[in-house]
Amino acid sequence: MTVLQRASQHAQRGEWAQAEALCREVLASGADTAAALALLGAIQHASGRHQDAIASLQQALQLNPGNALALGNLGAAQQELGQTEAAIHSLQQALKLRPDFAIALTNLGLCLQSRGDHEAAMACFARSLRLRPGNLRVLQGLGWSQLQAGHPDAAIDTLQQVLAQAPHAAEIRLILASAQREARQIQAADQNFRRCATEPHASAAVVAASLEHFTVTRQANALEQLLDSRGQGVSDPVAQVYAAALALQRQQFSNARAISDQLNSDAITALPPTARIRHWSTRAWLDDHSGNIDAAMEAFLAAQQDPAYDPLDPDAQPRRIAAYRR
């Protein structure tokens, strides 16, 4: 077994230091320099030293421009450093030499996706999936681009394939819920946003995004139910608060007031703090719009006296209400 083959074995086991030492031994001997540089660059990239990897791989390609694997690794390292256009060029060159290079296709799709070229990204992901059916990373990329390109139904189908294999992937479920919301599958979106927010292994960012989206979904769901239920309304007080706020934003003043009027004092007291502030802010805007200045002032005073009141909230600034300009 050659020294370079031993280095490759160490690299396959993730033993980066041993692999790099053997590559440098080959380089010091002056034998098989191009292959040693290419392997060294791959090791540096895999161990997170992307700038070093780029330097090694570029040297390797000067000696052997036809090394598709080195071009693919160069593109991947450039991609990690945010050098998107350079990465696209490297990956395209790799694919000219080796059209069935599935990892290069995936990385090219991700680069195109990052610059907003979702149709081209989808084409790359589709080609990659033909070579590696069911690959979760590719399916995730495809689902995201389908959603961003305005194909939520296709995104739903794709992302459900991912979750069938990885049901606890909260980030994927968050994208799925967003696609379901775009496709007006409100109840399904609601369930998935809620599940994301309670997933034990979800990152803080995913939980926060889930809660934010869940609030938006809840608003849309509540308003649709109230408008479509022939006057029966909804029983969830928090949903009523956000439905009233959404109706107000749409300047549907009579709907907003009818929804808000369903809340009695006990229900208002029992609301979560942010929902309670939103209720009083909505009431103040509605009363101000109808010319009931005293009621508007009373509603804003109720909001200001609440322990959860945030004066930086643009919906809770009394100076914006006509009642406080008179």
C-alpha positions in Angstrom: 0.0 0.0 0.0 1.4 3.4 -0.9 1.7 6.3 1.5 -1.0 8.2 -0.3 -3.4 5.2 0.0 -2.7 5.1 3.7 -3.5 8.8 3.9 -6.8 8.2 2.1 -7.7 5.4 4.6 -7.1 7.7 7.5 -9.2 10.4 5.8 -12.0 8.0 5.3 -12.0 7.3 9.1 -11.9 11.0 9.9 -8.4 10.9 11.2 -7.4 14.2 9.7 -4.1 14.8 11.5 -2.6 11.4 10.5 -4.0 11.8 6.9 -2.5 15.3 6.5 0.9 14.2 7.9 1.1 11.4 5.3 0.1 13.8 2.5 2.9 16.1 3.5 5.3 13.2 3.5 4.4 12.5 -0.1 4.7 16.2 -1.0 8.2 16.3 0.7 9.3 13.4 -1.4 8.2 15.1 -4.7 6.3 12.1 -5.8 2.7 12.2 -7.1 2.4 15.9 -6.1 -0.9 16.7 -7.8 -2.7 13.7 -6.2 -1.2 14.6 -2.8 -2.3 18.2 -3.0 -5.8 17.2 -4.1 -6.2 14.8 -1.1 -4.7 17.4 1.2 -7.2 19.9 0.0 -10.1 17.5 0.6 -8.8 16.8 4.1 -8.5 20.5 4.9 -12.0 21.1 3.6 -13.5 18.2 5.5 -11.8 19.4 8.7 -13.2 22.9 8.3 -10.0 24.7 7.1 -11.7 25.9 3.9 -9.2 28.7 3.0 -6.3 26.3 3.3 -8.3 23.8 1.2 -8.8 26.3 -1.6 -5.0 27.0 -1.8 -4.1 23.3 -1.9 -6.8 22.4 -4.4 -5.9 25.3 -6.7 -2.3 24.1 -6.7 -3.5 20.6 -7.5 -5.6 21.9 -10.4 -2.7 23.8 -11.9 -0.9 20.4 -12.2 -4.0 18.5 -13.2 -6.8 20.6 -14.5 -8.9 17.6 -15.4 -9.4 16.4 -11.8 -13.2 16.6 -11.4 -13.1 15.6 -7.7 -10.6 18.4 -6.9 -12.9 20.9 -8.7 -15.9 19.6 -6.8 -14.1 20.0 -3.5 -12.8 23.4 -4.5 -16.4 24.5 -5.2 -17.6 23.1 -1.9 -14.8 24.9 0.0 -15.6 28.2 -1.8 -19.3 27.7 -1.0 -18.5 27.3 2.7 -16.7 30.7 2.6 -19.6 32.4 0.8 -17.8 32.7 -2.5 -20.9 31.8 -4.4 -20.0 32.8 -7.9 -16.5 31.2 -7.7 -18.2 28.0 -6.3 -20.7 27.9 -9.1 -17.9 28.2 -11.7 -15.8 25.4 -10.0 -18.8 23.1 -9.7 -19.9 23.6 -13.3 -16.4 22.8 -14.5 -16.5 19.6 -12.4 -19.8 18.6 -13.9 -18.5 19.2 -17.5 -15.8 16.6 -16.7 -18.1 14.3 -14.8 -21.9 14.8 -15.5 -22.9 12.1 -13.0 -21.1 13.8 -10.0 -24.1 13.8 -7.6 -22.5 15.7 -4.8 -21.4 18.5 -7.2 -24.9 18.7 -8.5 -26.3 19.0 -5.0 -23.8 21.7 -4.1 -24.4 23.6 -7.3 -28.1 23.5 -6.5 -27.5 24.9 -3.1 -25.3 27.7 -4.5 -27.9 28.6 -7.1 -30.5 28.5 -4.4 -28.5 30.9 -2.2 -28.6 33.6 -4.9 -32.3 33.1 -5.5 -32.1 31.1 -8.8 -34.6 28.5 -7.6 -35.7 27.1 -11.0 -32.1 26.3 -11.9 -31.5 24.9 -8.4 -34.5 22.6 -8.8 -33.1 21.3 -12.0 -29.8 20.4 -10.2 -31.6 18.7 -7.3 -33.8 16.7 -9.7 -30.7 15.4 -11.5 -29.0 14.6 -8.3 -32.0 12.7 -7.0 -32.0 10.5 -10.2 -28.4 9.6 -9.2 -29.1 9.2 -5.4 -32.9 8.6 -5.0 -34.2 9.5 -1.6 -31.2 11.6 -0.4 -32.4 13.7 2.4 -30.1 16.6 1.9 -31.2 16.9 -1.8 -34.8 16.5 -1.0 -34.6 19.3 1.6 -32.9 21.6 -0.9 -35.5 20.8 -3.5 -38.4 21.4 -1.1 -37.1 24.8 -0.1 -36.6 25.9 -3.7 -40.0 24.6 -4.7 -41.5 26.7 -1.9 -39.5 29.8 -2.8 -40.4 29.4 -6.5 -44.1 29.4 -5.7 -44.8 25.7 -5.9 -46.0 25.0 -2.3 -47.9 21.8 -3.3 -44.8 20.3 -4.8 -42.8 21.4 -1.8 -45.2 19.7 0.5 -44.9 16.4 -1.3 -41.1 16.6 -1.3 -40.7 17.6 2.4 -43.1 14.9 3.5 -40.7 12.4 1.9 -37.9 13.8 4.2 -40.0 13.7 7.3 -41.1 10.1 6.6 -37.4 9.2 7.1 -36.5 11.8 9.7 -39.7 12.6 11.7 -37.9 14.7 14.3 -36.2 17.1 11.8 -37.7 20.3 13.1 -36.1 22.5 10.5 -37.7 20.5 7.7 -41.1 20.4 9.5 -40.9 24.2 9.8 -40.4 24.5 6.0 -43.3 22.0 5.5 -45.5 24.1 7.7 -44.7 27.2 5.7 -45.5 25.4 2.5 -48.8 24.2 3.9 -49.7 27.8 4.9 -48.9 29.0 1.4 -51.1 26.2 0.0 -53.9 27.3 2.4 -53.7 24.0 4.4 -54.1 26.1 7.5 -55.0 23.3 10.0 -52.1 21.1 8.9 -49.7 24.1 9.0 -51.0 24.9 12.5 -50.2 21.4 13.7 -46.7 21.4 12.3 -45.8 24.8 13.6 -47.0 23.7 17.0 -45.0 20.4 16.7 -41.8 22.4 15.7 -42.1 24.6 18.8 -42.3 21.6 21.1 -39.7 19.4 19.4 -37.1 18.5 22.0 -34.2 18.6 19.6 -35.2 21.8 17.8 -32.8 24.7 17.9 -33.8 28.0 19.6 -34.0 29.6 16.2 -36.4 27.0 14.9 -38.6 27.2 18.0 -38.7 31.0 17.8 -39.6 30.9 14.1 -42.2 28.3 14.7 -43.9 30.4 17.4 -43.9 33.4 15.1 -45.3 31.6 12.2 -47.8 29.8 14.4 -49.1 33.2 15.5 -49.6 34.3 11.9 -51.2 31.0 11.0 -53.5 31.2 14.0 -54.6 34.7 12.9 -55.4 33.6 9.4 -57.2 30.4 10.6 -59.3 32.3 13.2 -60.3 35.0 10.7 -61.2 32.5 8.0 -63.3 30.5 10.5 -65.1 33.6 11.7 -65.8 34.8 8.2 -66.9 31.3 6.9 -68.7 29.9 9.9 -72.0 31.7 9.3 -71.7 33.7 12.5 -70.8 30.9 14.9 -67.3 32.2 15.5 -64.5 30.4 17.3 -64.1 29.5 21.0 -60.4 30.1 21.4 -59.9 33.6 23.0 -56.3 33.9 21.8 -57.4 33.1 18.2 -60.2 35.7 18.6 -57.6 38.4 19.6 -55.4 37.8 16.6 -58.4 37.4 14.2 -59.6 40.8 15.4 -56.2 42.3 14.9 -55.9 40.9 11.5 -59.3 42.1 10.5 -58.3 45.6 11.7 -55.1 45.5 9.6 -57.3 44.7 6.6 -59.5 47.6 7.5 -62.5 45.2 8.1 -63.6 47.4 11.0 -67.0 45.8 11.6 -65.6 42.3 11.5 -62.8 43.4 13.9 -65.3 44.8 16.4 -67.6 41.9 16.2 -64.8 39.5 16.9 -63.3 41.6 19.7 -66.8 42.0 21.3 -66.9 38.2 21.9 -64.3 38.5 24.6 -65.7 39.1 28.1 -63.6 40.5 31.0 -62.7 37.1 32.4 -61.5 35.9 29.1 -59.4 39.0 28.7 -57.8 38.6 32.1 -56.9 35.0 31.3 -55.2 35.9 28.0 -51.4 35.4 27.7 -49.7 38.8 28.2 -48.8 39.5 24.6 -52.4 38.6 23.5 -53.9 40.8 26.2 -51.8 43.8 25.0 -52.8 43.1 21.4 -56.5 43.0 22.5 -56.3 46.4 24.2 -54.3 47.9 21.3 -56.9 46.7 18.8 -59.8 48.0 20.9 -58.1 51.4 21.1 -57.6 51.6 17.4 -61.2 50.6 16.7 -62.6 53.1 19.2 -60.4 55.8 17.8 -61.6 55.0 14.3 -65.2 55.2 15.3 -64.6 58.6 17.1 -65.1 57.2 20.6 -62.2 59.0 22.1 -62.9 58.3 25.8 -63.1 54.5 25.1 -59.9 54.7 23.0 -58.0 56.4 25.9 -59.4 53.9 28.4 -58.2 50.9 26.2 -54.7 52.4 25.9 -54.5 53.1 29.6 -55.5 49.4 30.2 -52.6 48.4 27.9 -50.1 50.8 29.6 -51.0 49.5 33.1 -50.5 45.9 32.1 -47.1 44.5 33.4 -46.4 43.1 29.9 -46.8 46.5 28.2 -43.9 47.3 25.8 -43.7 51.0 24.8 -41.5 50.1 21.9 -44.3 48.0 20.3 -45.5 50.1 17.3 -49.1 48.8 18.0 -49.0 50.1 21.5 -47.8 53.7 21.1 -50.5 56.2 22.4 -49.1 59.1 20.4 -50.2 57.5 17.2 -53.8 57.5 18.3 -56.0 60.5 17.6 -57.2 60.5 21.2 -53.8 61.6 22.3 -53.5 64.4 19.8 -56.6 66.2 21.0 
